[in-house]
Amino acid sequence: MNKLRIDDIHVENGTRLLFSYTVTGEWEKCFTSQRTSFIEYDIDISEVPVPVLAVPFVGNALPAAFVCDAVIEAESLDKDLADSVDAIREGFSRMFPMMKLGGAVEASKTISAEHRDRNGAACFFSGGLDANTTLLRHLEEKPSLISIWGVDVKNDDPEGWSRSGSFIGKTAEQFGIMSHMVKSDFREVFSEPELDQYILATGDRWWHGFQNGIAVITHAAPMAYVFGWDKVYFASTYSADMVGHYTCGSDPLIDNNIHFAGCSVVHDAFELNRQQKTEFVVNKCKESGRPVHIRVCWESRGGNNCCRCEKCYYTILGLIAEGADPNEFGFTWDKDAIARCRKDLTRKITMEEYYFRPVQKRMNENKAKIKDIGDYQWFLDLDIADANKALYKRFRNSRLHDLFN
């Protein structure tokens, strides 16, 4: 029988949360050799009840338990999360109907541990377009920003984290809100290549399809208890008009079923596609006169945008399509960069046709508002493959249900 037992949970120096655990059964090969894990918070969590402290580790392990039909054993667990497990599993099952998912959480005690004075909100913030959209949509709530070192910026990239932390801190300062920086080794608990083999039928990868989402979100539980947050926002990656054409571990089907310590999770802005988010952010920044720094790059280790990968390109072109100057949003863009972009994109459009195509459509619609539109005629003339065909090819095993049924 596959089993994960949490042997010990304790806090060191008021801020460092430590877990030790034992793994038995065939699924042991899905774990790395370490049997301890840590999360370093920037607040005192020494008074947080153990059932709430258990939430981040259980949340990280749940997707693997579902896939491997394993039992997670804990001495105690927050009742809100314990009561959410079946709905979370059902969300994954609807996302991946080709997978038979099992698994369970067995806690000797489940304890309601919500803060007595619940109020306020938080949002996970990477600095990307999705995250900035969510922040600006809920700015009146003064949400605290949460960033985790160990998600996009790896633990062995202190320079990247320093730069990321710096601009996230500046964003918080700009809007008069709090920011919280968390360091975690949660992605080092599992062997992602091994788990990739377990989910071959989905056509997805472990991080994108399963761990991305709940494993990140549940890091907020101790902070939600300390501050009494009643809501945590998690920015959407995909949009409602793409339902049936993608798979992802972060989705309304899953995220909106996650609860802990009296706090609910909201998968935010799912009704907006990427270009609509770009339009929203540009308009909000024009209204306020305060552009935001957008950090989208996967290629750069230093925490900056490389301005030459596909994600940078479709974000930059999306900003231009809204009549904005990319240089005001954290990119370096000039005539040389335009020439390089033209060379790269006319040579090969790879996996992201469904992002470039809406940008091209919007740029055609908005020509009158775009400075130096002649510099982008090549992009308007580009023959981009049909987006839906590209999606079906990429996600041929994707879910076929209707989200709203």
BAFI-421557 format. One line per 4 residues: their letters; for each residue x negated, z negated, y negated of N, C-alpha, C. Coordinates in pm, whole numbers. Each point is the difference from the previous one (the first is absolute). Layout:
<nodes>
A = X Z Y X Z Y X Z Y | ...
</nodes>
This chain:
<nodes>
MNKL = -84 0 120 84 0 -120 -87 0 -126 | 32 84 -95 -73 4 -126 43 -116 -89 | -99 -75 -46 34 -118 -79 -107 -25 -106 | 45 -44 -117 -87 -44 -108 42 -141 -38
RIDD = -90 -94 15 30 -139 -36 -79 -39 -123 | 69 -48 -103 -68 -51 -119 -41 -144 31 | -129 -22 11 -52 -130 40 -11 -98 -115 | -34 52 -118 -22 -91 -113 21 74 -132
IHVE = 59 -70 -94 16 49 -137 -40 -113 -92 | -96 26 -88 -35 -103 -96 -56 61 -128 | -3 -80 -104 -45 43 -132 -130 -71 -34 | -99 77 -43 -128 -55 -45 -11 14 -152
NGTR = -49 -104 -65 -27 3 -144 122 38 -83 | 118 -21 56 123 22 -74 47 144 -9 | -89 97 28 35 140 -23 -23 92 119 | -82 -43 96 -37 88 111 82 -35 124
LLFS = 83 94 42 88 -18 116 -68 56 123 | -15 -84 104 -70 39 121 92 -7 122 | -11 100 85 75 6 125 -99 12 116 | 31 -66 110 -70 28 126 107 29 104
YTVT = -33 87 94 103 47 92 -61 42 133 | 85 5 101 -39 42 135 86 118 41 | -61 100 62 72 119 45 -16 14 151 | 109 25 70 -6 23 144 85 121 36
GEWE = -33 63 111 75 116 46 -71 130 -29 | 59 108 45 -60 133 -12 -25 39 -146 | 86 -48 -90 -14 41 -140 -123 -61 -70 | -75 -83 72 -120 -59 -59 -96 108 -49
KCFT = 2 117 64 -90 108 -43 39 55 -138 | 119 -34 -47 44 45 -132 -53 -88 -112 | -69 -108 35 -56 -91 -98 -151 21 -10 | -55 -33 -114 -144 -6 -13 -49 -128 67
SQRT = -129 -21 2 -56 -116 71 23 -132 -73 | 31 6 -130 18 -125 -74 128 -72 45 | 0 -129 -8 118 -80 35 33 -96 -113 | -46 32 -117 38 -72 -121 32 102 -108
SFIE = 78 -42 -97 35 88 -111 14 -86 -125 | -22 61 -117 9 -78 -124 78 75 -106 | 55 -76 -93 58 52 -124 -45 -93 -111 | -59 56 -103 -48 -79 -114 93 25 -118
YDID = 71 -105 -42 90 11 -115 -70 -47 -127 | 58 33 -114 -58 -47 -126 82 -115 -60 | 84 -62 85 79 -116 -41 -14 -108 107 | 37 -120 -34 -3 -111 94 120 11 95
ISEV = -26 14 129 108 9 99 0 -120 93 | -72 -106 -38 -16 -115 90 131 -73 27 | 100 15 -89 128 -67 20 105 90 64 | -37 121 36 95 92 64 21 -43 145
PVPV = 125 -12 46 25 -41 138 -60 98 101 | -45 -53 113 -61 83 104 92 114 46 | 133 -22 15 86 113 41 -9 120 -94 | -22 -26 -129 -15 110 -96 -140 59 8
LAVP = -100 -84 19 -137 49 15 -13 93 122 | 84 -19 99 -5 84 121 51 141 -24 | 79 19 -105 69 127 -23 -96 119 -9 | -109 -5 -79 -85 119 -10 -60 45 132
FVGN = -42 -95 83 -61 38 127 105 58 95 | 116 -62 5 108 51 86 42 139 -48 | 10 17 -132 38 131 -53 -99 108 35 | -128 -33 -1 -104 96 38 10 38 147
ALPA = 35 -96 84 1 22 145 130 61 51 | 109 -11 -76 130 44 51 5 147 45 | -49 97 -80 10 139 46 -70 23 134 | -118 -61 18 -71 16 128 78 -67 113
AFVC = 63 -113 -28 81 -67 102 118 86 40 | 62 69 -96 111 89 31 -46 113 91 | -110 64 -37 -49 117 74 -48 -39 140 | -65 -115 11 -60 -42 127 89 -96 78
DAVI = 122 -24 -48 94 -92 65 -66 -135 27 | -49 -59 -106 -75 -125 10 76 -115 -66 | -37 -120 38 59 -121 -57 -102 -64 -94 | 45 -35 -120 -81 -76 -94 48 -145 6
EAES = -90 -91 33 35 -142 9 -56 -75 -120 | 86 -81 -63 -42 -82 -113 63 -137 13 | -72 -102 -45 54 -135 3 120 -10 -92 | -10 62 -116 113 -2 -94 -3 127 -84
LDKD = 116 40 -49 10 122 -80 117 -13 -97 | -18 58 -117 106 5 -100 125 63 60 | 114 -64 -17 124 46 64 44 136 -53 | -21 26 -128 40 129 -55 -68 115 72
LADS = -132 -12 24 -69 107 72 43 5 146 | 12 -117 63 42 -3 140 135 69 19 | 91 -22 -95 133 60 9 -1 149 -34 | -110 49 -56 -9 141 -40 -59 88 109
VDAI = -59 -58 103 -79 77 97 83 111 66 | 120 -31 44 81 101 70 33 118 -92 | 33 -29 -126 34 106 -94 -123 84 -33 | -116 -64 -10 -124 74 -26 -31 93 117
REGF = 14 -52 124 -23 84 117 98 118 3 | 125 -25 -33 99 107 -4 -37 105 -104 | -54 -43 -113 -46 96 -100 -109 90 53 | -98 -57 69 -104 81 63 58 93 106
SRMF = 97 -49 76 62 83 104 72 120 -60 | 64 -20 -112 68 112 -67 -101 98 -59 | -112 -53 -47 -104 86 -52 -66 80 111 | -16 -62 118 -69 63 113 90 -1 124
PMMK = 104 83 2 93 -1 113 -64 42 131 | -116 63 -8 -69 43 123 -78 -114 66 | -6 -117 -66 -74 -115 52 97 -107 51 | -34 -61 113 75 -115 49 -74 -125 -46
LGGA = 62 -73 -89 -64 -115 -61 57 -130 54 | -90 -94 29 42 -131 52 -61 -109 -83 | -49 -103 68 -69 -107 -69 92 -106 -55 | -59 -117 -26 78 -112 -51 -93 -100 -67
VEAS = 59 -88 -79 -72 -113 -59 63 -127 56 | -82 -86 56 47 -127 53 -68 -113 -77 | 79 -71 -79 -50 -112 -79 64 -129 50 | -81 -101 22 54 -128 46 98 -57 -102
KTIS = -30 25 -128 89 -45 -107 13 111 -104 | 123 25 -45 21 87 -115 56 -87 -112 | -62 8 -115 32 -92 -109 32 78 -127 | 111 -34 -62 34 59 -130 -91 -63 -105
AEHR = -78 81 -66 -102 -55 -89 1 69 -135 | 117 25 -55 4 66 -130 -24 -99 -112 | -54 50 -109 -27 -81 -118 133 -44 -61 | 7 -122 -47 128 -51 -51 40 64 -133
DRNG = -94 55 -73 30 62 -129 -34 148 5 | 79 76 74 -30 141 18 34 81 -125 | -96 79 -46 22 95 -110 -126 82 -16 | 11 110 -70 -118 82 -26 -21 104 109
AACF = -94 88 -26 -25 111 91 -148 36 -1 | -38 79 96 -137 52 9 7 142 50 | -107 76 -23 -7 133 61 -144 26 43 | -13 61 115 -132 41 46 -47 115 -89
FSGG = -126 -7 -39 -49 94 -100 -138 51 37 | -7 129 30 -128 64 30 -53 77 -121 | 88 24 -97 -38 79 -116 39 145 11 | 61 39 113 39 139 20 128 35 -73
LDAN = 43 124 15 122 46 -66 122 -77 48 | 10 -20 132 115 -73 55 6 -141 -56 | -115 -68 0 -6 -138 -46 30 -11 -149 | -51 93 -79 29 -2 -144 147 27 -27
TTLL = 61 85 80 144 25 -15 77 -128 23 | -30 -71 108 70 -125 29 -23 -104 -108 | -122 -13 -47 -28 -96 -107 83 31 -124 | 0 126 -43 71 36 -123 151 -9 16
RHLE = 50 23 121 145 -13 25 47 -145 -11 | -89 -95 29 41 -140 5 -76 -88 -99 | -50 64 -104 -85 -72 -95 74 -116 -67 | 131 16 -19 75 -107 -66 4 -128 83
EKPS = -27 12 130 -5 -118 87 -135 -70 -6 | -95 58 -69 -135 -54 -8 -58 -29 139 | 0 100 87 -46 -25 137 -151 -26 5 | -40 -94 83 -143 -21 25 -52 115 86
LISI = -122 43 -27 -61 108 78 -82 -59 114 | 13 58 118 -77 -44 116 -85 117 47 | -129 -24 13 -92 101 54 -80 -61 112 | -24 79 106 -72 -52 117 -127 81 23
WGVD = -112 -71 -3 -129 58 37 -4 4 153 | -5 122 53 6 17 145 105 102 39 | 76 51 -98 99 104 28 -64 136 -26 | -3 43 -124 -62 129 -34 -150 -15 -25
VKND = -36 -106 -69 -143 -28 -23 -50 -88 114 | -99 47 72 -48 -73 117 -78 -125 -41 | -6 -96 91 -68 -126 -28 -150 16 -25 | -58 113 44 -143 23 -23 -25 83 -126
DPEG = 100 7 -89 -15 76 -124 28 -91 -120 | -90 -95 -27 23 -93 -111 5 69 -135 | -75 108 -16 2 73 -127 138 58 -25 | 56 63 105 134 57 -13 104 -106 -31
WSRS = -12 -116 68 96 -107 -24 -15 -57 -140 | -122 -12 -47 -24 -52 -135 66 90 -104 | -17 131 17 60 93 -95 152 -1 12 | 49 -3 125 146 -4 20 58 -127 -61
GSFI = -64 -112 30 48 -127 -53 -3 -3 -151 | -100 63 -57 -13 2 -145 116 74 -65 | 31 121 52 106 75 -66 139 -55 33 | 15 -63 118 128 -65 29 19 -120 -92
GKTA = -110 -74 -22 7 -111 -94 34 48 -141 | -57 114 -40 29 55 -132 146 45 -9 | 53 54 111 141 38 1 89 -122 -20 | -33 -108 72 78 -123 -16 -9 -52 -143
EQFG = -119 4 -56 -19 -47 -138 78 88 -98 | -2 130 25 71 95 -86 149 -32 -9 | 57 -42 113 144 -24 3 36 -149 -5 | -98 -86 -17 28 -142 -13 55 -64 125
IMSH = -54 40 116 46 -54 127 -119 -53 80 | 30 -69 108 -105 -57 85 -45 102 105 | -124 -13 44 -48 80 113 -69 -93 99 | 12 34 127 -60 -80 106 -80 90 92
MVKS = -126 -35 21 -90 78 83 -22 -75 131 | 27 66 109 -8 -60 133 -102 78 83 | -84 -70 73 -95 65 91 40 -33 143 | 2 103 86 47 -20 138 -74 92 96
DFRE = -22 -49 121 -61 85 104 104 46 101 | 127 7 -40 108 28 95 -16 133 71 | -65 98 -62 -18 129 67 -113 -4 102 | -74 -111 3 -109 -14 96 41 -76 125
VFSE = 124 -44 5 51 -71 118 23 97 115 | 52 119 -31 36 97 103 -96 118 4 | -9 61 118 -75 124 17 98 115 -24 | -5 57 -119 96 105 -34 -13 123 91
PELD = -122 41 40 -9 115 92 72 -26 133 | -9 -123 53 71 -32 125 151 8 -21 | 48 -56 -111 143 1 -25 51 141 -28 | -87 84 -57 38 141 -18 39 63 133
QYIL = -68 -39 107 29 57 132 136 -43 52 | 44 -119 -41 131 -51 43 115 75 -66 | -25 62 -113 110 62 -76 -16 151 -11 | -69 61 93 -21 145 -5 130 77 -9
ATGD = 104 -50 64 129 70 1 61 14 -138 | -42 -84 -94 58 3 -134 -61 107 -89 | -120 46 35 -71 95 -87 -58 -65 -123 | 0 -132 -6 -49 -74 -116 -123 -80 40
RWWH = -59 -70 -98 -113 -87 24 43 -145 -18 | -77 -93 57 42 -139 0 20 -56 -139 | -99 15 -88 12 -60 -132 120 56 -75 | 10 131 -6 106 63 -77 138 -25 62
GFQN = 7 9 131 130 -5 65 54 -139 28 | -89 -98 18 47 -131 45 -51 -118 -84 | -129 -6 -25 -53 -121 -63 22 0 -152 | -5 118 -60 22 13 -144 143 -42 -31
GIAV = 16 -103 -78 134 -51 -30 4 -149 26 | 57 -37 113 22 -142 28 -130 -81 1 | -108 57 51 -127 -74 7 -53 -31 -140 | 30 86 -95 -39 -25 -139 98 -96 -66
ITHA = 128 31 14 105 -74 -70 -2 -149 32 | -21 -35 127 9 -141 38 -114 -85 -55 | -103 62 -55 -105 -76 -70 59 -79 -118 | 115 44 -49 59 -63 -118 70 -131 30
APMA = 24 -32 128 83 -116 34 -49 -132 -60 | -128 -36 16 -44 -127 -61 17 -2 -151 | -26 113 -67 18 6 -144 146 -8 -39 | 87 64 79 144 -7 -27 48 -144 7
YVFG = -56 -77 94 38 -141 10 -50 -79 -121 | -124 21 -37 -58 -76 -112 74 28 -130 | 30 128 -28 59 36 -128 153 7 4 | 57 -4 119 145 6 11 58 138 -24
WDKV = -80 105 25 53 136 -16 120 21 91 | 102 68 -51 112 35 88 -1 148 37 | -99 73 -53 -6 144 26 -144 49 -7 | -36 86 95 -129 68 -3 26 149 12
YFAS = -52 78 -94 18 145 1 -119 67 69 | 31 99 82 -103 80 66 32 146 -28 | -88 68 -69 28 136 -47 14 99 115 | 96 89 -12 21 103 102 -110 105 -6
TYSA = -31 56 115 -93 113 8 77 130 8 | 103 1 83 83 119 18 130 -19 -78 | 92 95 14 124 -5 -76 118 38 89 | 120 -34 -47 120 21 79 21 147 36
DMVG = -43 92 -86 20 141 29 -93 52 109 | -91 -85 49 -91 39 107 36 -65 134 | 110 -77 2 39 -68 124 16 101 113 | -57 -33 114 4 90 115 -124 85 12
HYTC = -84 0 -104 -117 87 -2 -131 -79 -6 | 3 -129 20 -122 -79 -4 15 -121 90 | -111 -61 31 -2 -133 62 -93 -87 -83 | 30 -129 -8 -84 -90 -78 38 -144 32
GSDP = -100 -87 4 25 -141 26 59 -74 -117 | 1 63 -117 65 -57 -117 119 87 -36 | 120 -55 11 123 76 -17 113 -100 -25 | 108 40 -66 112 -93 -17 54 -54 132
LIDN = -8 82 106 47 -45 131 -72 -125 47 | -125 -16 -41 -83 -111 47 -17 -105 -110 | -51 43 -114 -38 -94 -106 118 -85 -47 | 117 61 -15 114 -73 -53 55 -105 96
NIHF = -50 0 122 41 -101 99 -97 -119 6 | -105 4 -79 -100 -107 3 41 -111 -97 | 4 -123 51 34 -116 -82 -94 -115 38 | -38 -77 -100 -82 -120 27 15 -98 -115
AGCS = 5 -127 33 -1 -109 -99 103 19 -111 | 120 46 38 105 21 -98 -19 123 -87 | -94 85 35 -35 118 -79 38 127 75 | 58 96 -72 36 129 58 -100 107 -44
VVHD = -10 106 79 -89 111 -30 85 121 -39 | -42 71 -103 70 120 -46 -95 119 7 | 35 98 82 -74 126 5 47 81 -119 | -85 15 -100 47 41 -133 -19 148 -30
AFEL = 96 55 -76 -5 137 -56 5 107 108 | 65 -30 110 12 97 110 85 119 -42 | 83 -17 -101 87 109 -45 -74 104 -83 | -125 -29 -38 -78 91 -84 -110 69 81
NRQQ = -12 133 -14 -116 66 62 -121 -15 -91 | -115 48 43 -123 -27 -74 3 59 -141 | 52 122 -13 2 59 -133 97 -73 -92 | 111 -49 55 93 -79 -80 -65 -132 -43
KTEF = -82 -58 86 -75 -120 -38 -98 32 -113 | -67 115 11 -93 40 -105 72 15 -133 | 115 66 3 79 16 -122 39 -136 -58 | 42 -92 87 41 -133 -45 -116 -73 -67
VVNK = -118 1 64 -115 -70 -54 -43 60 -133 | -7 133 -7 -40 66 -124 97 -34 -113 | 130 4 27 99 -30 -103 -8 -145 -45 | -19 -92 95 -11 -141 -36 -123 -25 -87
CKES = -109 68 33 -122 -18 -77 13 61 -139 | 71 111 -11 25 59 -131 84 -94 -86 | 100 -60 61 88 -93 -74 -78 -120 -53 | -90 -51 83 -72 -121 -38 -129 29 -78
GRPV = -47 124 12 -128 35 -61 -118 -59 73 | 21 -44 127 -106 -64 79 -14 70 135 | -86 101 11 -20 63 131 -56 -100 101 | 29 23 125 -52 -86 107 -111 74 74
HIRV = -89 -78 58 -107 56 83 56 19 140 | -6 122 51 50 30 134 -119 22 92 | -11 -81 105 -110 15 96 58 47 134 | -30 122 37 60 57 120 -101 39 107
CWES = -129 0 -33 -99 68 83 -34 -74 128 | -2 74 112 -45 -52 129 -148 31 25 | -54 94 -76 -133 52 29 -112 -81 -65 | 29 -64 -113 -102 -69 -76 -12 -146 42
RGGN = -122 -45 31 -21 -140 38 -9 -92 -122 | -23 54 -115 -24 -84 -117 123 -49 -72 | 120 33 50 121 -45 -65 49 93 -109 | -70 113 -21 42 98 -100 70 118 68
NCCR = 56 91 -80 54 124 53 -112 105 3 | -13 68 113 -106 101 9 36 127 -76 | 132 24 -18 50 116 -75 -34 133 68 | -21 -4 133 -27 125 70 55 0 143
CEKC = 70 -106 42 67 1 130 145 45 -20 | 69 28 109 138 49 -12 91 -99 -69 | -15 -129 32 91 -97 -61 -22 -9 -150 | -126 3 -42 -27 6 -144 59 126 -61
YYTI = -19 113 68 48 127 -55 151 0 -19 | 76 -42 104 145 11 -20 52 -106 -95 | -71 -111 -17 40 -98 -101 -31 52 -139 | -117 57 -20 -40 55 -129 94 113 -41
LGLI = 24 94 93 87 112 -32 143 -46 -26 | 41 -107 71 133 -56 -25 12 -57 -140 | -105 -65 -49 -1 -53 -137 5 115 -101 | -77 104 25 -1 116 -89 138 65 -3
AEGA = 66 4 116 135 60 7 101 -75 -84 | -30 -126 -31 87 -79 -87 -47 1 -145 | -98 85 -30 -50 10 -136 -96 -110 -39 | -56 -70 99 -91 -112 -27 -145 43 13
DPNE = -88 -78 -61 -145 22 9 -54 -93 108 | -52 54 111 -52 -83 108 -109 -97 -45 | -75 37 -104 -108 -87 -49 54 -133 -54 | 127 -4 -36 61 -123 -49 49 -90 114
FGFT = -9 51 123 55 -73 115 -106 -32 105 | -127 3 -39 -106 -42 91 -73 111 71 | 20 126 -44 -69 113 63 -96 63 -100 | -99 72 52 -92 76 -84 31 148 21
WDKD = 52 64 -104 54 136 16 -40 86 -119 | -72 109 29 -43 92 -103 0 142 57 | -54 95 -74 0 140 44 -75 18 132 | -112 -72 15 -76 10 125 82 -52 118
AIAR = 72 -111 -23 83 -57 107 113 95 38 | 58 66 -100 107 98 27 -55 114 85 | -119 48 -34 -61 110 77 -28 -43 144 | -48 -122 16 -26 -51 134 130 -14 81
CRKD = 102 -51 -65 130 -15 65 54 137 43 | -12 97 -87 47 135 33 -73 54 122 | -130 -18 2 -79 49 113 41 -68 130 | 17 -133 -7 35 -76 121 139 34 51
LTRK = 97 7 -90 138 16 45 35 144 33 | -62 97 -64 27 139 37 -68 36 131 | -102 -78 35 -68 22 128 78 -59 115 | 60 -120 -24 65 -67 112 95 -109 -48
ITME = 125 16 32 96 -109 -11 14 -57 140 | -30 -127 19 -4 -53 136 128 -74 37 | -4 -133 5 110 -76 57 108 -41 -99 | -20 23 -129 89 -61 -98 87 101 -75
EYYF = 46 105 68 82 100 -66 125 -61 -63 | 54 -101 67 127 -60 -46 -20 -84 -125 | -124 -27 -41 -25 -62 -130 -26 106 -107 | -78 103 36 -34 102 -98 121 85 -41
RPVQ = 88 27 93 111 91 -29 93 -53 -110 | 42 -128 4 83 -51 -110 -73 1 -134 | -133 -21 3 -78 5 -123 5 141 -59 | -17 98 86 4 140 -45 137 32 -60
KRMN = 105 -45 66 137 24 -49 20 -64 -137 | -44 -125 -15 16 -71 -127 -83 64 -110 | -119 47 32 -84 64 -100 65 129 -51 | 64 72 89 72 121 -41 116 -35 -92
ENKA = 71 -108 30 115 -41 -80 -41 -50 -138 | -118 -55 -10 -41 -77 -118 -110 69 -80 | -14 132 16 -111 73 -62 -14 -27 -150 | 113 -8 -67 -3 -12 -147 -66 -129 -47
KIKD = -3 -102 82 -54 -130 -38 -145 -21 45 | -56 100 70 -133 -17 59 -105 66 -87 | -96 -81 -44 -109 51 -81 -90 91 84 | -38 111 -56 -91 95 67 56 43 136
IGDY = 128 34 4 64 39 125 -69 119 66 | -64 84 -83 -71 115 56 -111 -38 95 | -56 -122 -16 -106 -47 90 52 -23 141 | 132 -5 13 59 -34 131 86 112 56
QWFL = -11 119 -57 79 111 52 -35 28 146 | -127 -17 34 -43 18 139 77 -92 94 | 29 -123 -46 73 -94 84 147 42 11 | 56 48 -111 138 47 3 15 120 92
DLDI = -105 79 12 4 121 84 -36 -29 146 | -44 -120 27 -48 -34 134 114 5 101 | -24 63 114 101 11 105 -12 -121 92 | 75 -104 -30 -6 -123 79 102 11 113
ADAN = -44 -30 122 86 12 117 125 -85 -17 | 107 43 64 127 -72 -10 -17 -146 42 | 43 -91 -86 -25 -142 22 66 -51 126 | 123 39 24 69 -52 118 -67 43 129
KALY = -45 124 6 -70 48 119 -127 -80 23 | -71 -27 -110 -124 -78 13 29 -140 51 | 109 -59 -49 35 -134 44 34 -2 148 | 83 96 43 37 2 141 -121 22 90
KRFR = -96 82 -47 -120 23 79 -82 -127 11 | -11 -73 -111 -83 -119 0 65 -114 78 | 130 -15 -18 69 -113 62 103 49 101 | -43 77 96 93 62 93 73 -102 87
NSRL = -53 -122 9 67 -103 79 66 -106 -87 | 27 35 -125 52 -101 -93 142 -39 33 | 47 -109 -62 135 -50 25 102 103 -44 | 113 7 68 102 99 -25 132 -62 -44
HDLF = -2 -128 -27 123 -69 -39 24 11 -149 | 118 -35 -41 33 -6 -142 -18 -142 -48 | -85 -19 -99 -31 -134 -50 124 -77 -38 | 101 69 -49 114 -69 -57 115 -20 100
N = -20 34 126 101 -28 102 1 -148 36
</nodes>
